[in-house]
Amino acid sequence: MFTARNLLVAVSFILSIVTGLVLARGGQTATSQSTGGAPTPGGKQEIRIGLSLDTLKEARWQVDKRLFEERVTALGGTPITLSANSDDTTQIGDVEKLITQNVDVLVVVPHDGKAMAKAVTLAHEAGIPVIAYDRLITDSDLDLYVSFDNIKVGELQAKFVVDHLPTPGKGTIVRIHGSKTDNNAFLFKQGQDNVLEPYLKSGDIKVIHEDWADDWKTENGKKIMNAAVTSHGGAFDAVLAANDGTAGGAVQALIEEGMAGKKVVTGQDAELVACQRIVQGTQSMTIYKSIKTLATNAAEIAMKMAQGKPVIARSSVNNGKIEVPAVLNEVVVVTKDNIKDTVIQEGFHSEKDVFAVAAAPQAP
């Protein structure tokens, strides 16, 4: 009999074929007698999918929540969502609440990937499979990771900087990394380093200032940019910011110094304010990670797992304890030149909203 954690996962880098790794834990399917879910009037077992979010303060996570819940509901499931306001203790408490509500599958966007290893343990003790959404949960027997190729994100950011320096391949940069509690921040940096290493080694590109922005906060990105300007003035060509939030902080600092639109500034997430900055000319690019694809895929996978159906993954990511089966989605560089063909065309943002800004200097 299938259980809620009977997961058939294909992981293959070399042959790209199904290897048939079966992960089995306790729990039941939605069609069997189960401690998970609740009976509906027709006698059919209700499927409950728990979603534990780090935060809803950033606009993109509100989109994730809405799309994920809509897809689970459309597939006949009941989504139950809690947000932890970027607090590890609160998030563990949220996971415990979701477990007591008998969710069949737990989907987690961790605030701290390492701290949420406890959430995986708690869920497994209750026979509930765990999917890490967008951010990896480390040091645990995580069942599945659904995200993007985050190393590729960093590579694309760094390549854009290299190609758009006043003299391509030569210049000085400021680096604003993400939050150290988020494993993705290290993956973005790894990807950036992959591209920058030969230029740094030759001395063609120099990093004059770099730091990590706690909790990805815009104000922390601004503090890092302010510190760079205090130490070096305007003697730099680009800001390699890890996401749109930190990029926003950097741009604000540049506006205050009269340098907005005169420096290359990267980002990611294609947040509305970032897209507005791109068409305005104060941010150079962002990385569009189709939230619709991510949320929809994660919802569909969670429903399959709840029903004991096979899930196919063709990648894996090491989380410090095991090779976690992974479903990784593609990413796209967005600039002013292709913004209409990407985020606007897909309906992520409307053209009216994106272009609802005043004219400003053009970014490099």
N, C-alpha and C positions, 0 to 999 in steps of 0.2 A: 504493500500500500504506500502511495506517495505521501510524504509529509511536507509541511510548509517549508522545510529547508532541504528538500530533495532537489538539488540544483545541478542540472547537467550543463557543464561549462566547457566550451572548446577554447583552448589556449594554444596558439601555434604561431610562432614567429617565422620559422623556416619553411615549413611545409604548407602553412595556411590551410590546415585540415582539422577536422574535429578530432580531439584526442579523448574526449569522453571522460572528463574528470567529474566524478560524482561526489558532491558534498552533502552529507546527510546529518541533520540534527533533529531534535524533538519537534513537537508541534504537529498540527494536522492541516489538511487542506480545507478549503471553504465548503467542500461537498461531503466531508466526513464528519463524524461526531467529534467536536473540537472544543477546547477551552478557549480558543480564539474566536472573535466575532460574536454575533448573537443571531438567534433564529429570526427570520423574517416571518410575516403573517402566512406566507405560502409554505413555510417550513424549510425554505432554502437558507443555508448558512450565510450570514452577512460577512462580507470581506472588509476588514478594516485595515487601512494603511496609515501608519503613524509617520508624520513628518516633523522632525526636530530641527528647527532652524537656529542658526547662530544669532541672527539679528534680522529685523525688518526696517532698520533705520536707513539702509541704502536702498535706493529706488529699484535696483535690479532684483533684489531678493523678494520684493513685493510682486514682481513679474513672475519669478520662479514659482512662488507660492500659488498664485492665481492659475497659471498654466498647469501645474502639477495637479492641483485639486480638480480642475475642470476635466482633465483627462481621466483621473481615477474615477470620478463620478460618471463620466460618459461610458466607462467600461463596467459600470455596475457596482463599483466599490464605494466605500465611505472613507474619505480622507479626514484625519484628525491631526491638526497642526498646532504646534506650540513654538514660541520664539523665546530665546533665552537672554536677549539684550546683551549679547557678548559677555556672558558670565558663565564660567565653567560649572560652578556649583548649581546654578539655576538650570543649566542644560542637563546635568545628571539627574536633577529632580524632575525635569520634563520627561526624560527617558523613562524614569520610574513610573510617572503618571501614565505614560502611553502603554507601558507594560501592564499596569493594573487595569487599563481599559481594553485589554485583550486584543491588541493589534496583531494582525497576522504577519506583517512585515514592517520593519522599522527602517526608515530612510533618514539619514543624519547629515546635516551640513555642520561640521564641527567648528566650534570657535577655536579650540585647541585640539589638534589632531591626536596628540599624545594623551591628553586628559580623557578623551572620549574612548580610549581603549576600555575603560571601565564600563562604558555604555554597551560595548559589544559583549563583554562578559556577562553583564546583567541580562541582556536580551537572550543570549544563548542559554543561560540557565533556565530561562522561561520557554525555550524552544522556538525562539523568534529569530529569523534571519535578518542580517543587517546589511544595508547598502549605504556606502559612503557617497554622498552627492557632491560633486564638484571638488571637494577637498578630501584628501585622503585621511583615514584614521590609521595611525601608526601603531606598531607594537601590539598587534591583536590578530585574532583569527577571523578577520573581516571576510565576509562572504563575497562581496562584489563592490567594485568601484566604477561609478559612472561619471565621466567628466570629459575633459578635452585633453589634447596633447599639450600639456602645459610647458614642457621643454620647448616645443615648437613655438609656443607663444613668445617665450623669451628670445628665441632665435630671430623671430620676425621683428620684434622690437629693436633688437641690437642691429640687425641688418639695415633696418630703415635709418637708424642713426648713422651708421657707417656710410651709407649711400647718399645721405642728405647733409653731411657736413659741408661747410663752404668749399673745402677741398676734399672730395670724397676719399675716405680712408685715412684722413689726417685731421686731428683737432683735439680739443679738450672737452671733457664731459663731466657732468654731475650725475651721480646715480642715486635714485631714491628707491630703496627696496621695500618690500611689503612687510607684513607682520611676522615676527619670528614664531608666533604660535600657529601659523598656517603653513603646513608643509608645501602648499603651492608656491609660496613666496620663494622657497629654496629651489623649486623646479624652474620658476621663471628666471632666477639668477643663474642657474646651471645653463639654461638655454642661451642667455645673454653671454655668459662666459665662453660658451662654445664658439660664438662668433667673434667676440672681442679678443680672445687670447692671443692670436698671432699679431694683432695690431698693438696690443699692450706690450707684448714681448719685444717688438721692434722699436717701440717708443713712438710710433706714428700717432697713436691715440693715448692720451693721458687722462686718468681719472683724478680730478683735483679735489673732489669731496664726495663722500658717500655715507649713507646711514640707513637704518631700518625704521620704518614708520609703524609704531605700535598700533595694533588694531586697524591698520589701513586707514587711519583717520586723516581727513583732509588737513586739519590743523597741524598734524604732525609732519605731513609732507611740506607744509608751508614753513614750519620751523627749520626743517633740513635745508630748504632752499634759502631761507633767510641767513642761516649759518654759512652757507656756501658764498653768498653775496658779500657777507660781512668780511669773510676771509680773502676773497678773490675778486671782489667787485664784479665787473661784467666780463672778466677774462675767461669765458668758456663759450662753447658753441652749441651745446645740446644738453638737455635734461632727459636722462633715461629713467622715466618714472614707471613703476611697475603696474600701476592701474590708473583708472580715470580719477579716482578719489584723490590719490597723492598728486596726480598731475594737476588737479584743480587747485591744490594748495600751492604747488610750484608756480602756476600761472598767476595766482593772486599775488604772490611775492614779486613776480616779474612785473605785474601791472604797477605795483607800488614803486618799483625802481625804474619805471619807464622803459622796460625791456620786453614787454609783451609783444609777441609777433616777430621778435628778432632772434629768437632761439628755437631750435628744434625741440619739441616736447612730445614724448610718447605717452601712451596710455593703453588701457584695455577695458573691456566690458561694454563699450559703445553706449554708455549712459547718455541720456538726453542732453544733460548739460555739457558733456564732453563733445557730443556731435554738434551742439551749438557753438562751442569754442572752435571746432574744426572749421565750420563754415565762416565763422567770424575771423579766424586767422590767428588765434592765440594758442591753439594746440595743433600739432602737425598730423597726428594719426591716432587711431585707437585700434584695438583688435576686437572684431565682432565674433563672439562665441554665441552661436544661435541658441538663445535661452529656450526658444520654442522647441527645438530639437532635443536639447538636454532634458527639459522638464517632461516632455512627452515620452521620450525613451525611458526615463527613470520610472514614470508612472506605469507604463506598459510592462516593464520588467518586474516591478513590484507586484503587479497583479498576477503575472505569470507565476512568480515564486509562491504567492499565496495559494495558488491553485495546483501547485506541484508540477507545473509544466516546465519543460527544458528551456534554459536561457543560454544563448550562445555568445561567448566573448572571445575575441581573437587577439587580445593583448593581455598583458599582465604588468603589474607594478609592484615592486618590492616595498613593503611597508615596515621593514626592519625586523619582521618576524617571519612572514611568509610571502610567497609570490601571490598577490591578490589578482584574481581574474578581473579584467577591466574592459569596459566599453568606452572607447575614446572617440569623441566627435571632432570634426575638422574645424579649423578657425580661419578667419579672413582678415586681411589688413584693410582698414577703412581710412580713406583720405577724402579731401574735398572733391577729388575727381570721380570717385566711385560711390560716394555716400548714397546717391539716389538709386544705384543699382544693387545695393546691399541692404542696409538697415531699413531704408524707406520702402524699397520694393517688397521686402518680406513682411512689412507691416509692423516691424518692431517699434518704429517711431513714424509719425506722420510728417510729411514734407512741411506742412504748415508749422508744426511745433519745432522742427529742426531749424527752419529758416526764420524763426521768430526772434531774431536778434539784430542789433544795430551793426552797421558796418564797422570794421576795425582793421588794423594792419594785418597783412597776410603773413602767415607762419612760413618759415623756410620749408 
